[in-house]
Amino acid sequence: MKLLTLILIAAVSLAAQETKKEKRQAATERIVQGTVSDADGNFVNGAAVQLKDKRTLQVRSFITQDNGGYHFSGLKVDNDYDLKADYKGMTSGWKTLSVFDTRKEPVINLKLEKPEKK
């Protein structure tokens, strides 16, 4: 009976530690997501979305799905990030996710523009 009690106490203690760890991690990380659309408002499948960490200059990429959707997780709340989409010569231009945007799951939709003719 004592062994069972010790195991139960250990399990509860371990679960509490994991919950604290998850809360700490959740407080320091966030997710950004959105869609990529063309100039006519249609979702774009296969667009390359780039996310650049403005502190480290590290770049991550995501290829959009049928619904034009993208998402990046594990982003630090104390870093600024730039986002841009490219597809077949079209680009969205850069948009910034700022440290001043305190949302945990901000949505940033990107609209591709046709290249300027010269």
Jmol script that loads the backbone (N, CA, C; Angstrom):
load data "model"
ATOM      1  N   MET A   1       0.824  -1.194   0.000  1.00  0.00           N
ATOM      2  CA  MET A   1       0.000   0.000   0.000  1.00  0.00           C
ATOM      3  C   MET A   1       0.871   1.262   0.000  1.00  0.00           C
ATOM      4  N   LYS A   2       1.967   1.244   0.786  1.00  0.00           N
ATOM      5  CA  LYS A   2       2.871   2.391   0.821  1.00  0.00           C
ATOM      6  C   LYS A   2       3.505   2.617  -0.548  1.00  0.00           C
ATOM      7  N   LEU A   3       3.848   1.527  -1.223  1.00  0.00           N
ATOM      8  CA  LEU A   3       4.450   1.628  -2.551  1.00  0.00           C
ATOM      9  C   LEU A   3       3.473   2.272  -3.535  1.00  0.00           C
ATOM     10  N   LEU A   4       2.232   1.876  -3.477  1.00  0.00           N
ATOM     11  CA  LEU A   4       1.209   2.446  -4.343  1.00  0.00           C
ATOM     12  C   LEU A   4       1.036   3.939  -4.072  1.00  0.00           C
ATOM     13  N   THR A   5       1.059   4.327  -2.811  1.00  0.00           N
ATOM     14  CA  THR A   5       0.946   5.735  -2.433  1.00  0.00           C
ATOM     15  C   THR A   5       2.132   6.526  -2.966  1.00  0.00           C
ATOM     16  N   LEU A   6       3.343   5.990  -2.835  1.00  0.00           N
ATOM     17  CA  LEU A   6       4.539   6.670  -3.342  1.00  0.00           C
ATOM     18  C   LEU A   6       4.488   6.833  -4.857  1.00  0.00           C
ATOM     19  N   ILE A   7       4.033   5.812  -5.551  1.00  0.00           N
ATOM     20  CA  ILE A   7       3.917   5.892  -7.009  1.00  0.00           C
ATOM     21  C   ILE A   7       2.898   6.951  -7.404  1.00  0.00           C
ATOM     22  N   LEU A   8       1.787   6.999  -6.704  1.00  0.00           N
ATOM     23  CA  LEU A   8       0.752   7.989  -6.984  1.00  0.00           C
ATOM     24  C   LEU A   8       1.270   9.405  -6.748  1.00  0.00           C
ATOM     25  N   ILE A   9       1.982   9.621  -5.656  1.00  0.00           N
ATOM     26  CA  ILE A   9       2.556  10.938  -5.348  1.00  0.00           C
ATOM     27  C   ILE A   9       3.570  11.331  -6.415  1.00  0.00           C
ATOM     28  N   ALA A  10       4.409  10.398  -6.831  1.00  0.00           N
ATOM     29  CA  ALA A  10       5.410  10.678  -7.862  1.00  0.00           C
ATOM     30  C   ALA A  10       4.743  11.049  -9.184  1.00  0.00           C
ATOM     31  N   ALA A  11       3.679  10.347  -9.539  1.00  0.00           N
ATOM     32  CA  ALA A  11       2.976  10.622 -10.790  1.00  0.00           C
ATOM     33  C   ALA A  11       2.335  12.007 -10.769  1.00  0.00           C
ATOM     34  N   VAL A  12       1.707  12.365  -9.674  1.00  0.00           N
ATOM     35  CA  VAL A  12       1.079  13.686  -9.548  1.00  0.00           C
ATOM     36  C   VAL A  12       2.140  14.779  -9.603  1.00  0.00           C
ATOM     37  N   SER A  13       3.252  14.567  -8.936  1.00  0.00           N
ATOM     38  CA  SER A  13       4.343  15.538  -8.931  1.00  0.00           C
ATOM     39  C   SER A  13       4.907  15.737 -10.334  1.00  0.00           C
ATOM     40  N   LEU A  14       5.102  14.651 -11.062  1.00  0.00           N
ATOM     41  CA  LEU A  14       5.622  14.717 -12.421  1.00  0.00           C
ATOM     42  C   LEU A  14       4.656  15.458 -13.336  1.00  0.00           C
ATOM     43  N   ALA A  15       3.379  15.188 -13.203  1.00  0.00           N
ATOM     44  CA  ALA A  15       2.367  15.863 -14.020  1.00  0.00           C
ATOM     45  C   ALA A  15       2.355  17.361 -13.741  1.00  0.00           C
ATOM     46  N   ALA A  16       2.511  17.748 -12.489  1.00  0.00           N
ATOM     47  CA  ALA A  16       2.539  19.167 -12.123  1.00  0.00           C
ATOM     48  C   ALA A  16       3.755  19.855 -12.730  1.00  0.00           C
ATOM     49  N   GLN A  17       4.903  19.181 -12.733  1.00  0.00           N
ATOM     50  CA  GLN A  17       6.111  19.760 -13.317  1.00  0.00           C
ATOM     51  C   GLN A  17       5.942  19.965 -14.817  1.00  0.00           C
ATOM     52  N   GLU A  18       5.352  18.989 -15.510  1.00  0.00           N
ATOM     53  CA  GLU A  18       5.126  19.106 -16.947  1.00  0.00           C
ATOM     54  C   GLU A  18       4.185  20.266 -17.253  1.00  0.00           C
ATOM     55  N   THR A  19       3.140  20.433 -16.444  1.00  0.00           N
ATOM     56  CA  THR A  19       2.202  21.531 -16.647  1.00  0.00           C
ATOM     57  C   THR A  19       2.903  22.873 -16.490  1.00  0.00           C
ATOM     58  N   LYS A  20       3.761  23.020 -15.482  1.00  0.00           N
ATOM     59  CA  LYS A  20       4.510  24.264 -15.292  1.00  0.00           C
ATOM     60  C   LYS A  20       5.418  24.531 -16.480  1.00  0.00           C
ATOM     61  N   LYS A  21       6.078  23.489 -16.983  1.00  0.00           N
ATOM     62  CA  LYS A  21       6.974  23.631 -18.129  1.00  0.00           C
ATOM     63  C   LYS A  21       6.190  24.088 -19.355  1.00  0.00           C
ATOM     64  N   GLU A  22       5.026  23.489 -19.599  1.00  0.00           N
ATOM     65  CA  GLU A  22       4.196  23.867 -20.737  1.00  0.00           C
ATOM     66  C   GLU A  22       3.733  25.313 -20.620  1.00  0.00           C
ATOM     67  N   LYS A  23       3.366  25.750 -19.422  1.00  0.00           N
ATOM     68  CA  LYS A  23       2.920  27.131 -19.226  1.00  0.00           C
ATOM     69  C   LYS A  23       4.056  28.109 -19.487  1.00  0.00           C
ATOM     70  N   ARG A  24       5.279  27.786 -19.010  1.00  0.00           N
ATOM     71  CA  ARG A  24       6.434  28.655 -19.261  1.00  0.00           C
ATOM     72  C   ARG A  24       6.702  28.750 -20.754  1.00  0.00           C
ATOM     73  N   GLN A  25       6.662  27.605 -21.430  1.00  0.00           N
ATOM     74  CA  GLN A  25       6.919  27.576 -22.857  1.00  0.00           C
ATOM     75  C   GLN A  25       5.835  28.345 -23.606  1.00  0.00           C
ATOM     76  N   ALA A  26       4.590  28.177 -23.230  1.00  0.00           N
ATOM     77  CA  ALA A  26       3.487  28.870 -23.888  1.00  0.00           C
ATOM     78  C   ALA A  26       3.593  30.375 -23.705  1.00  0.00           C
ATOM     79  N   ALA A  27       4.143  30.823 -22.597  1.00  0.00           N
ATOM     80  CA  ALA A  27       4.271  32.254 -22.336  1.00  0.00           C
ATOM     81  C   ALA A  27       5.378  32.888 -23.168  1.00  0.00           C
ATOM     82  N   THR A  28       6.310  32.098 -23.695  1.00  0.00           N
ATOM     83  CA  THR A  28       7.434  32.653 -24.440  1.00  0.00           C
ATOM     84  C   THR A  28       7.379  32.336 -25.931  1.00  0.00           C
ATOM     85  N   GLU A  29       6.362  31.618 -26.378  1.00  0.00           N
ATOM     86  CA  GLU A  29       6.250  31.256 -27.788  1.00  0.00           C
ATOM     87  C   GLU A  29       4.880  31.614 -28.342  1.00  0.00           C
ATOM     88  N   ARG A  30       4.843  31.774 -29.672  1.00  0.00           N
ATOM     89  CA  ARG A  30       3.569  32.019 -30.336  1.00  0.00           C
ATOM     90  C   ARG A  30       3.585  31.414 -31.737  1.00  0.00           C
ATOM     91  N   ILE A  31       2.445  31.477 -32.384  1.00  0.00           N
ATOM     92  CA  ILE A  31       2.241  30.923 -33.721  1.00  0.00           C
ATOM     93  C   ILE A  31       1.757  32.058 -34.618  1.00  0.00           C
ATOM     94  N   VAL A  32       2.215  32.082 -35.861  1.00  0.00           N
ATOM     95  CA  VAL A  32       1.638  32.998 -36.850  1.00  0.00           C
ATOM     96  C   VAL A  32       1.098  32.137 -37.987  1.00  0.00           C
ATOM     97  N   GLN A  33      -0.058  32.539 -38.495  1.00  0.00           N
ATOM     98  CA  GLN A  33      -0.679  31.798 -39.587  1.00  0.00           C
ATOM     99  C   GLN A  33      -1.444  32.759 -40.475  1.00  0.00           C
ATOM    100  N   GLY A  34      -1.836  32.266 -41.626  1.00  0.00           N
ATOM    101  CA  GLY A  34      -2.601  33.096 -42.544  1.00  0.00           C
ATOM    102  C   GLY A  34      -2.779  32.394 -43.868  1.00  0.00           C
ATOM    103  N   THR A  35      -3.205  33.164 -44.863  1.00  0.00           N
ATOM    104  CA  THR A  35      -3.396  32.629 -46.208  1.00  0.00           C
ATOM    105  C   THR A  35      -2.660  33.503 -47.212  1.00  0.00           C
ATOM    106  N   VAL A  36      -2.390  32.905 -48.362  1.00  0.00           N
ATOM    107  CA  VAL A  36      -1.790  33.627 -49.484  1.00  0.00           C
ATOM    108  C   VAL A  36      -2.816  33.635 -50.606  1.00  0.00           C
ATOM    109  N   SER A  37      -3.097  34.827 -51.131  1.00  0.00           N
ATOM    110  CA  SER A  37      -4.050  34.945 -52.237  1.00  0.00           C
ATOM    111  C   SER A  37      -3.415  35.734 -53.374  1.00  0.00           C
ATOM    112  N   ASP A  38      -3.964  35.545 -54.581  1.00  0.00           N
ATOM    113  CA  ASP A  38      -3.458  36.293 -55.730  1.00  0.00           C
ATOM    114  C   ASP A  38      -4.167  37.645 -55.808  1.00  0.00           C
ATOM    115  N   ALA A  39      -3.858  38.408 -56.845  1.00  0.00           N
ATOM    116  CA  ALA A  39      -4.422  39.754 -56.989  1.00  0.00           C
ATOM    117  C   ALA A  39      -5.941  39.736 -57.121  1.00  0.00           C
ATOM    118  N   ASP A  40      -6.500  38.595 -57.566  1.00  0.00           N
ATOM    119  CA  ASP A  40      -7.953  38.470 -57.707  1.00  0.00           C
ATOM    120  C   ASP A  40      -8.626  37.923 -56.457  1.00  0.00           C
ATOM    121  N   GLY A  41      -7.846  37.626 -55.410  1.00  0.00           N
ATOM    122  CA  GLY A  41      -8.404  37.125 -54.161  1.00  0.00           C
ATOM    123  C   GLY A  41      -8.513  35.616 -54.066  1.00  0.00           C
ATOM    124  N   ASN A  42      -7.999  34.890 -55.064  1.00  0.00           N
ATOM    125  CA  ASN A  42      -8.033  33.424 -55.042  1.00  0.00           C
ATOM    126  C   ASN A  42      -6.880  32.883 -54.205  1.00  0.00           C
ATOM    127  N   PHE A  43      -7.148  31.853 -53.400  1.00  0.00           N
ATOM    128  CA  PHE A  43      -6.089  31.234 -52.610  1.00  0.00           C
ATOM    129  C   PHE A  43      -5.072  30.578 -53.536  1.00  0.00           C
ATOM    130  N   VAL A  44      -3.801  30.630 -53.148  1.00  0.00           N
ATOM    131  CA  VAL A  44      -2.719  30.119 -53.981  1.00  0.00           C
ATOM    132  C   VAL A  44      -2.105  28.879 -53.348  1.00  0.00           C
ATOM    133  N   ASN A  45      -2.161  27.772 -54.075  1.00  0.00           N
ATOM    134  CA  ASN A  45      -1.531  26.517 -53.661  1.00  0.00           C
ATOM    135  C   ASN A  45      -0.102  26.501 -54.204  1.00  0.00           C
ATOM    136  N   GLY A  46       0.873  26.229 -53.351  1.00  0.00           N
ATOM    137  CA  GLY A  46       2.261  26.117 -53.794  1.00  0.00           C
ATOM    138  C   GLY A  46       3.078  27.386 -53.678  1.00  0.00           C
ATOM    139  N   ALA A  47       2.531  28.415 -53.059  1.00  0.00           N
ATOM    140  CA  ALA A  47       3.314  29.635 -52.842  1.00  0.00           C
ATOM    141  C   ALA A  47       4.340  29.389 -51.738  1.00  0.00           C
ATOM    142  N   ALA A  48       5.502  29.998 -51.872  1.00  0.00           N
ATOM    143  CA  ALA A  48       6.552  29.878 -50.856  1.00  0.00           C
ATOM    144  C   ALA A  48       6.446  31.063 -49.902  1.00  0.00           C
ATOM    145  N   VAL A  49       6.179  30.775 -48.637  1.00  0.00           N
ATOM    146  CA  VAL A  49       6.106  31.818 -47.614  1.00  0.00           C
ATOM    147  C   VAL A  49       7.405  31.773 -46.821  1.00  0.00           C
ATOM    148  N   GLN A  50       8.065  32.919 -46.712  1.00  0.00           N
ATOM    149  CA  GLN A  50       9.307  33.014 -45.952  1.00  0.00           C
ATOM    150  C   GLN A  50       9.057  33.786 -44.668  1.00  0.00           C
ATOM    151  N   LEU A  51       9.635  33.289 -43.586  1.00  0.00           N
ATOM    152  CA  LEU A  51       9.578  33.947 -42.282  1.00  0.00           C
ATOM    153  C   LEU A  51      11.016  34.233 -41.873  1.00  0.00           C
ATOM    154  N   LYS A  52      11.346  35.519 -41.699  1.00  0.00           N
ATOM    155  CA  LYS A  52      12.714  35.888 -41.321  1.00  0.00           C
ATOM    156  C   LYS A  52      12.724  36.448 -39.905  1.00  0.00           C
ATOM    157  N   ASP A  53      13.524  35.840 -39.041  1.00  0.00           N
ATOM    158  CA  ASP A  53      13.740  36.326 -37.680  1.00  0.00           C
ATOM    159  C   ASP A  53      14.652  37.546 -37.794  1.00  0.00           C
ATOM    160  N   LYS A  54      14.170  38.713 -37.402  1.00  0.00           N
ATOM    161  CA  LYS A  54      14.945  39.941 -37.578  1.00  0.00           C
ATOM    162  C   LYS A  54      16.120  40.051 -36.619  1.00  0.00           C
ATOM    163  N   ARG A  55      16.130  39.235 -35.570  1.00  0.00           N
ATOM    164  CA  ARG A  55      17.251  39.254 -34.627  1.00  0.00           C
ATOM    165  C   ARG A  55      18.394  38.368 -35.128  1.00  0.00           C
ATOM    166  N   THR A  56      18.065  37.137 -35.528  1.00  0.00           N
ATOM    167  CA  THR A  56      19.099  36.179 -35.936  1.00  0.00           C
ATOM    168  C   THR A  56      19.287  36.116 -37.448  1.00  0.00           C
ATOM    169  N   LEU A  57      18.349  36.684 -38.200  1.00  0.00           N
ATOM    170  CA  LEU A  57      18.316  36.645 -39.662  1.00  0.00           C
ATOM    171  C   LEU A  57      18.080  35.236 -40.211  1.00  0.00           C
ATOM    172  N   GLN A  58      17.685  34.312 -39.349  1.00  0.00           N
ATOM    173  CA  GLN A  58      17.346  32.957 -39.782  1.00  0.00           C
ATOM    174  C   GLN A  58      16.046  33.014 -40.585  1.00  0.00           C
ATOM    175  N   VAL A  59      15.999  32.255 -41.692  1.00  0.00           N
ATOM    176  CA  VAL A  59      14.817  32.227 -42.552  1.00  0.00           C
ATOM    177  C   VAL A  59      14.229  30.822 -42.556  1.00  0.00           C
ATOM    178  N   ARG A  60      12.914  30.753 -42.353  1.00  0.00           N
ATOM    179  CA  ARG A  60      12.175  29.493 -42.448  1.00  0.00           C
ATOM    180  C   ARG A  60      11.179  29.628 -43.590  1.00  0.00           C
ATOM    181  N   SER A  61      10.849  28.503 -44.231  1.00  0.00           N
ATOM    182  CA  SER A  61       9.928  28.527 -45.370  1.00  0.00           C
ATOM    183  C   SER A  61       8.780  27.554 -45.169  1.00  0.00           C
ATOM    184  N   PHE A  62       7.663  27.863 -45.816  1.00  0.00           N
ATOM    185  CA  PHE A  62       6.484  26.999 -45.795  1.00  0.00           C
ATOM    186  C   PHE A  62       5.845  27.084 -47.176  1.00  0.00           C
ATOM    187  N   ILE A  63       5.477  25.945 -47.748  1.00  0.00           N
ATOM    188  CA  ILE A  63       4.774  25.909 -49.032  1.00  0.00           C
ATOM    189  C   ILE A  63       3.277  25.778 -48.744  1.00  0.00           C
ATOM    190  N   THR A  64       2.482  26.702 -49.296  1.00  0.00           N
ATOM    191  CA  THR A  64       1.050  26.717 -49.000  1.00  0.00           C
ATOM    192  C   THR A  64       0.340  25.491 -49.567  1.00  0.00           C
ATOM    193  N   GLN A  65      -0.766  25.150 -48.927  1.00  0.00           N
ATOM    194  CA  GLN A  65      -1.604  24.017 -49.322  1.00  0.00           C
ATOM    195  C   GLN A  65      -2.736  24.515 -50.229  1.00  0.00           C
ATOM    196  N   ASP A  66      -3.714  23.634 -50.510  1.00  0.00           N
ATOM    197  CA  ASP A  66      -4.827  23.971 -51.409  1.00  0.00           C
ATOM    198  C   ASP A  66      -5.594  25.218 -50.974  1.00  0.00           C
ATOM    199  N   ASN A  67      -5.726  25.411 -49.675  1.00  0.00           N
ATOM    200  CA  ASN A  67      -6.484  26.561 -49.168  1.00  0.00           C
ATOM    201  C   ASN A  67      -5.625  27.816 -49.046  1.00  0.00           C
ATOM    202  N   GLY A  68      -4.398  27.768 -49.562  1.00  0.00           N
ATOM    203  CA  GLY A  68      -3.497  28.915 -49.493  1.00  0.00           C
ATOM    204  C   GLY A  68      -2.931  29.152 -48.112  1.00  0.00           C
ATOM    205  N   GLY A  69      -3.167  28.221 -47.189  1.00  0.00           N
ATOM    206  CA  GLY A  69      -2.774  28.423 -45.794  1.00  0.00           C
ATOM    207  C   GLY A  69      -1.315  28.128 -45.498  1.00  0.00           C
ATOM    208  N   TYR A  70      -0.803  28.837 -44.507  1.00  0.00           N
ATOM    209  CA  TYR A  70       0.534  28.597 -43.980  1.00  0.00           C
ATOM    210  C   TYR A  70       0.495  28.776 -42.474  1.00  0.00           C
ATOM    211  N   HIS A  71       1.500  28.254 -41.776  1.00  0.00           N
ATOM    212  CA  HIS A  71       1.641  28.507 -40.336  1.00  0.00           C
ATOM    213  C   HIS A  71       3.083  28.255 -39.908  1.00  0.00           C
ATOM    214  N   PHE A  72       3.527  29.039 -38.951  1.00  0.00           N
ATOM    215  CA  PHE A  72       4.834  28.875 -38.324  1.00  0.00           C
ATOM    216  C   PHE A  72       4.609  28.857 -36.820  1.00  0.00           C
ATOM    217  N   SER A  73       5.181  27.874 -36.145  1.00  0.00           N
ATOM    218  CA  SER A  73       5.034  27.776 -34.691  1.00  0.00           C
ATOM    219  C   SER A  73       6.396  27.907 -34.020  1.00  0.00           C
ATOM    220  N   GLY A  74       6.373  28.009 -32.694  1.00  0.00           N
ATOM    221  CA  GLY A  74       7.610  28.101 -31.926  1.00  0.00           C
ATOM    222  C   GLY A  74       8.306  29.441 -32.058  1.00  0.00           C
ATOM    223  N   LEU A  75       7.552  30.498 -32.350  1.00  0.00           N
ATOM    224  CA  LEU A  75       8.146  31.828 -32.507  1.00  0.00           C
ATOM    225  C   LEU A  75       8.291  32.500 -31.150  1.00  0.00           C
ATOM    226  N   LYS A  76       9.407  33.145 -30.938  1.00  0.00           N
ATOM    227  CA  LYS A  76       9.644  33.840 -29.673  1.00  0.00           C
ATOM    228  C   LYS A  76       8.820  35.126 -29.630  1.00  0.00           C
ATOM    229  N   VAL A  77       8.205  35.391 -28.487  1.00  0.00           N
ATOM    230  CA  VAL A  77       7.369  36.590 -28.366  1.00  0.00           C
ATOM    231  C   VAL A  77       8.207  37.861 -28.309  1.00  0.00           C
ATOM    232  N   ASP A  78       9.507  37.742 -27.999  1.00  0.00           N
ATOM    233  CA  ASP A  78      10.356  38.928 -27.890  1.00  0.00           C
ATOM    234  C   ASP A  78      11.208  39.165 -29.138  1.00  0.00           C
ATOM    235  N   ASN A  79      10.831  38.575 -30.277  1.00  0.00           N
ATOM    236  CA  ASN A  79      11.514  38.802 -31.552  1.00  0.00           C
ATOM    237  C   ASN A  79      10.536  39.373 -32.564  1.00  0.00           C
ATOM    238  N   ASP A  80      11.039  40.228 -33.458  1.00  0.00           N
ATOM    239  CA  ASP A  80      10.272  40.678 -34.613  1.00  0.00           C
ATOM    240  C   ASP A  80      10.523  39.699 -35.756  1.00  0.00           C
ATOM    241  N   TYR A  81       9.509  39.514 -36.610  1.00  0.00           N
ATOM    242  CA  TYR A  81       9.622  38.619 -37.755  1.00  0.00           C
ATOM    243  C   TYR A  81       9.078  39.325 -38.995  1.00  0.00           C
ATOM    244  N   ASP A  82       9.699  39.064 -40.144  1.00  0.00           N
ATOM    245  CA  ASP A  82       9.193  39.530 -41.430  1.00  0.00           C
ATOM    246  C   ASP A  82       8.644  38.338 -42.195  1.00  0.00           C
ATOM    247  N   LEU A  83       7.530  38.549 -42.893  1.00  0.00           N
ATOM    248  CA  LEU A  83       6.890  37.503 -43.702  1.00  0.00           C
ATOM    249  C   LEU A  83       6.716  37.990 -45.130  1.00  0.00           C
ATOM    250  N   LYS A  84       6.908  37.069 -46.075  1.00  0.00           N
ATOM    251  CA  LYS A  84       6.736  37.395 -47.491  1.00  0.00           C
ATOM    252  C   LYS A  84       6.340  36.125 -48.233  1.00  0.00           C
ATOM    253  N   ALA A  85       5.529  36.270 -49.278  1.00  0.00           N
ATOM    254  CA  ALA A  85       5.148  35.134 -50.119  1.00  0.00           C
ATOM    255  C   ALA A  85       5.586  35.396 -51.554  1.00  0.00           C
ATOM    256  N   ASP A  86       6.010  34.327 -52.232  1.00  0.00           N
ATOM    257  CA  ASP A  86       6.398  34.393 -53.642  1.00  0.00           C
ATOM    258  C   ASP A  86       5.743  33.242 -54.388  1.00  0.00           C
ATOM    259  N   TYR A  87       5.347  33.528 -55.646  1.00  0.00           N
ATOM    260  CA  TYR A  87       4.766  32.474 -56.479  1.00  0.00           C
ATOM    261  C   TYR A  87       4.824  32.905 -57.940  1.00  0.00           C
ATOM    262  N   LYS A  88       5.546  32.153 -58.753  1.00  0.00           N
ATOM    263  CA  LYS A  88       5.622  32.369 -60.207  1.00  0.00           C
ATOM    264  C   LYS A  88       5.815  33.838 -60.581  1.00  0.00           C
ATOM    265  N   GLY A  89       6.817  34.461 -60.008  1.00  0.00           N
ATOM    266  CA  GLY A  89       7.145  35.844 -60.343  1.00  0.00           C
ATOM    267  C   GLY A  89       6.342  36.895 -59.596  1.00  0.00           C
ATOM    268  N   MET A  90       5.337  36.477 -58.845  1.00  0.00           N
ATOM    269  CA  MET A  90       4.551  37.422 -58.044  1.00  0.00           C
ATOM    270  C   MET A  90       5.080  37.411 -56.617  1.00  0.00           C
ATOM    271  N   THR A  91       4.963  38.543 -55.943  1.00  0.00           N
ATOM    272  CA  THR A  91       5.409  38.631 -54.552  1.00  0.00           C
ATOM    273  C   THR A  91       4.419  39.459 -53.745  1.00  0.00           C
ATOM    274  N   SER A  92       4.403  39.217 -52.454  1.00  0.00           N
ATOM    275  CA  SER A  92       3.483  39.957 -51.586  1.00  0.00           C
ATOM    276  C   SER A  92       4.138  41.187 -50.975  1.00  0.00           C
ATOM    277  N   GLY A  93       5.442  41.258 -51.010  1.00  0.00           N
ATOM    278  CA  GLY A  93       6.128  42.281 -50.235  1.00  0.00           C
ATOM    279  C   GLY A  93       6.188  41.825 -48.785  1.00  0.00           C
ATOM    280  N   TRP A  94       7.032  42.453 -48.004  1.00  0.00           N
ATOM    281  CA  TRP A  94       7.249  42.038 -46.610  1.00  0.00           C
ATOM    282  C   TRP A  94       6.185  42.619 -45.687  1.00  0.00           C
ATOM    283  N   LYS A  95       5.739  41.808 -44.734  1.00  0.00           N
ATOM    284  CA  LYS A  95       4.884  42.264 -43.626  1.00  0.00           C
ATOM    285  C   LYS A  95       5.603  41.896 -42.338  1.00  0.00           C
ATOM    286  N   THR A  96       5.459  42.724 -41.310  1.00  0.00           N
ATOM    287  CA  THR A  96       6.180  42.512 -40.058  1.00  0.00           C
ATOM    288  C   THR A  96       5.248  42.061 -38.943  1.00  0.00           C
ATOM    289  N   LEU A  97       5.703  41.037 -38.215  1.00  0.00           N
ATOM    290  CA  LEU A  97       5.071  40.621 -36.959  1.00  0.00           C
ATOM    291  C   LEU A  97       5.945  41.203 -35.863  1.00  0.00           C
ATOM    292  N   SER A  98       5.424  42.182 -35.156  1.00  0.00           N
ATOM    293  CA  SER A  98       6.196  42.944 -34.177  1.00  0.00           C
ATOM    294  C   SER A  98       6.051  42.392 -32.762  1.00  0.00           C
ATOM    295  N   VAL A  99       7.046  42.673 -31.936  1.00  0.00           N
ATOM    296  CA  VAL A  99       6.961  42.308 -30.518  1.00  0.00           C
ATOM    297  C   VAL A  99       5.818  43.057 -29.845  1.00  0.00           C
ATOM    298  N   PHE A 100       5.388  44.163 -30.422  1.00  0.00           N
ATOM    299  CA  PHE A 100       4.298  44.943 -29.844  1.00  0.00           C
ATOM    300  C   PHE A 100       2.932  44.318 -30.119  1.00  0.00           C
ATOM    301  N   ASP A 101       2.884  43.364 -31.058  1.00  0.00           N
ATOM    302  CA  ASP A 101       1.663  42.596 -31.316  1.00  0.00           C
ATOM    303  C   ASP A 101       1.650  41.462 -30.299  1.00  0.00           C
ATOM    304  N   THR A 102       0.821  41.567 -29.281  1.00  0.00           N
ATOM    305  CA  THR A 102       0.853  40.626 -28.154  1.00  0.00           C
ATOM    306  C   THR A 102      -0.052  39.410 -28.346  1.00  0.00           C
ATOM    307  N   ARG A 103      -0.691  39.282 -29.500  1.00  0.00           N
ATOM    308  CA  ARG A 103      -1.544  38.115 -29.747  1.00  0.00           C
ATOM    309  C   ARG A 103      -0.688  36.852 -29.800  1.00  0.00           C
ATOM    310  N   LYS A 104      -1.196  35.758 -29.221  1.00  0.00           N
ATOM    311  CA  LYS A 104      -0.470  34.479 -29.220  1.00  0.00           C
ATOM    312  C   LYS A 104      -0.563  33.780 -30.572  1.00  0.00           C
ATOM    313  N   GLU A 105      -1.648  34.026 -31.317  1.00  0.00           N
ATOM    314  CA  GLU A 105      -1.838  33.388 -32.619  1.00  0.00           C
ATOM    315  C   GLU A 105      -2.310  34.423 -33.645  1.00  0.00           C
ATOM    316  N   PRO A 106      -1.441  35.378 -33.997  1.00  0.00           N
ATOM    317  CA  PRO A 106      -1.851  36.388 -34.969  1.00  0.00           C
ATOM    318  C   PRO A 106      -2.058  35.784 -36.360  1.00  0.00           C
ATOM    319  N   VAL A 107      -2.938  36.401 -37.122  1.00  0.00           N
ATOM    320  CA  VAL A 107      -3.207  35.993 -38.498  1.00  0.00           C
ATOM    321  C   VAL A 107      -2.704  37.103 -39.411  1.00  0.00           C
ATOM    322  N   ILE A 108      -1.797  36.741 -40.319  1.00  0.00           N
ATOM    323  CA  ILE A 108      -1.272  37.695 -41.295  1.00  0.00           C
ATOM    324  C   ILE A 108      -1.503  37.102 -42.681  1.00  0.00           C
ATOM    325  N   ASN A 109      -2.449  37.681 -43.409  1.00  0.00           N
ATOM    326  CA  ASN A 109      -2.747  37.228 -44.764  1.00  0.00           C
ATOM    327  C   ASN A 109      -1.870  37.994 -45.748  1.00  0.00           C
ATOM    328  N   LEU A 110      -1.362  37.285 -46.743  1.00  0.00           N
ATOM    329  CA  LEU A 110      -0.446  37.864 -47.721  1.00  0.00           C
ATOM    330  C   LEU A 110      -1.107  37.861 -49.096  1.00  0.00           C
ATOM    331  N   LYS A 111      -1.033  39.000 -49.795  1.00  0.00           N
ATOM    332  CA  LYS A 111      -1.639  39.113 -51.122  1.00  0.00           C
ATOM    333  C   LYS A 111      -0.541  39.310 -52.159  1.00  0.00           C
ATOM    334  N   LEU A 112      -0.507  38.406 -53.130  1.00  0.00           N
ATOM    335  CA  LEU A 112       0.487  38.486 -54.194  1.00  0.00           C
ATOM    336  C   LEU A 112       0.106  39.575 -55.186  1.00  0.00           C
ATOM    337  N   GLU A 113       1.092  40.320 -55.622  1.00  0.00           N
ATOM    338  CA  GLU A 113       0.888  41.367 -56.618  1.00  0.00           C
ATOM    339  C   GLU A 113       1.604  40.966 -57.896  1.00  0.00           C
ATOM    340  N   LYS A 114       1.002  41.305 -59.025  1.00  0.00           N
ATOM    341  CA  LYS A 114       1.635  41.017 -60.309  1.00  0.00           C
ATOM    342  C   LYS A 114       2.876  41.891 -60.450  1.00  0.00           C
ATOM    343  N   PRO A 115       3.922  41.358 -61.090  1.00  0.00           N
ATOM    344  CA  PRO A 115       5.143  42.155 -61.246  1.00  0.00           C
ATOM    345  C   PRO A 115       4.887  43.370 -62.133  1.00  0.00           C
ATOM    346  N   GLU A 116       5.593  44.444 -61.825  1.00  0.00           N
ATOM    347  CA  GLU A 116       5.458  45.664 -62.623  1.00  0.00           C
ATOM    348  C   GLU A 116       6.093  45.445 -63.988  1.00  0.00           C
ATOM    349  N   LYS A 117       5.406  45.893 -65.019  1.00  0.00           N
ATOM    350  CA  LYS A 117       5.950  45.788 -66.382  1.00  0.00           C
ATOM    351  C   LYS A 117       6.851  46.981 -66.636  1.00  0.00           C
ATOM    352  N   LYS A 118       7.992  46.700 -67.248  1.00  0.00           N
ATOM    353  CA  LYS A 118       8.959  47.784 -67.517  1.00  0.00           C
ATOM    354  C   LYS A 118       8.969  48.147 -68.969  1.00  0.00           C
TER     355      LYS A 118
END
end "model"
wireframe off; spacefill off
backbone 0.3
color backbone group
